[in-house]
Amino acid sequence: MSELITNLNNILDIKGNIKSAIENKGVDMTGVSFPGYASKIGEISGGGGWDQKSFTEGTVEIINLDNSASFVASSIFTSNSTIQTVNLPYATSVGNNAFSRCTSLRQVNLPVCSYIGQSAFYNCSSLSQISFPMCNYIDNSAFNNCKSLSQLSLPVCSYIGSTAFRFCSLLSLSLPVCSYIGGLAFYNCSSLSIIAIGYSGVCSLGDNQIFENTQITSSTGSIYVPASLVDEYKVTLRWSNFSTQIFPIPE
């Protein structure tokens, strides 16, 4: 019995030390619990970001994230089934697979983030609201298979990687400064019917299947580009496949 009590006290001490270490780094502990024994829970790096976590037993339940982290490290929350909201007002980047397969995640707010890593939100099937107005680079498969994602604003994004939004439910899309769209980026976004590209030159396409299985390839969708570039788009490789659907952006 005395040995059991000693072990329980050790566990309580470890949990207390973990909680204290995180709080001292300025991370909001709201919604965080440690129901089991964890030998190591992600160390907080000097920049206030998250690093890898590992467990010998027990779990960590994180319901909401609202803290001062300056970045989110790769794979840190992969397959976490309890995260519902991510609000990181100071994070400038999200690493590869950071939130992939977080199937309960519904809302993401990243107001100053400029980089979304590869597969960062892959298969977040409940994700329906995202805001990252300062993001200029979205890597491959970043939002692949986010089936609930129907609305999106990318005011400063210049690069969209391959399969970035494949199997999403996007209805329309405005890309004011985008200069590159990777292969299969919007593949099987079956509801996508309007895309507007405002870049000062012709946006480069990674392959011929970027809009495969969308309203655009079914000849019912429309592509809007700067009036001065309409004729150039119509004869440019890959865009020429949609020449009858390319129109000037309304003034």
Disulfide bonds with the S-S distance in Angstrom:
none
